[in-house]
Structure formats: structure tokens, C-alpha cells
């Protein structure tokens, strides 16, 4: 969970850390593996209760991390 918490904290989204962990989204490599799957990310956002703007921020950052830019 440490790397996911680090990601959330860097985006000022640490308030969602417990929801990510409770829902099983505690593995950064898994999150990176679904970075290009809009439906999967939308489902994650709903499950953990991300606000739309926060979901967008996470989606952009995961895409940046995968793309290397």
C-alpha cells in the first residue's frame, strides 16, 4: 500500500487511501496495468468514492506514469 499511498499523497488525494485499501486497490503495478482502461478506472473511482475531478487527476497521473512522461 505504501506506493499507492505515495501516489495518492502526491496528488493530494490521501483521504481516499483507506477506501483504496478496503477495495483491494493497494498495488501500484495493478493500477498502472489498468491505466489505459477507462471503464476499469471509472469503476475504481465509483467504488472508492472519488469525486469526478479527483478521478480525472488520478487518471492523468497514471497515464503519465505509464507513458513515462
N, C-alpha and C positions, 0 to 999 in steps of 0.2 A: 504493500500500500504506500510505502514511502515515496516512490517515484510518481505515483498518481497524485498524492498529496502535494508534492513539489510542483507538479503541473498545475493543479488547481490553485495553489497559493500564488504561483507566478501570474495567474490570470485574475487574481482577487476573487476566486470562487471557492475558497476553502470551506465556506459554510455548507457546501454540498458533500464534503468528504465522508461524513457518516452515511449519507444516502448512497454514495458510490460503493462504499464497503458493504453495506447491508444488501445491496442489489447484486453484489459479486463483480462489480466493475473496479477491481482493485489491482489489475495487472496492466501496466503501461504497454507492453508489447501487444496485448489483445486490443487495447484501444487504438493503437496505431494500425493494427490489421484491419480495422473497420473504418478507418478514416475516410475512405473513398465511397463508403456505402451510406448514402443519405438516409435511406429508410431505417437502417440499423441505428444510426446516430439519432434520428428523430425518436425512435423507440426508447433509446437510452435516456434522452432528455426528458421524455414524459415520465419514465419510470423513476428517475431520481428527482423530478420536480424542478428542472432547470427552467428559468424564465427564458422567453424567446431570445432576448439579446445575449444572455449568458450562454445559451446553446450555440448561438452563432459564433461567439468568441471562442468557445471550445472547438467547434468545427474548423474554424480558420486556423487555429494553432495546431491542431492535429494534422491538418493538411500541410501546413508549413513544415512540421517536423518530418513528415513522410517525404515531402518533396526536397528536403534538405536546404530550403531557403529561408 
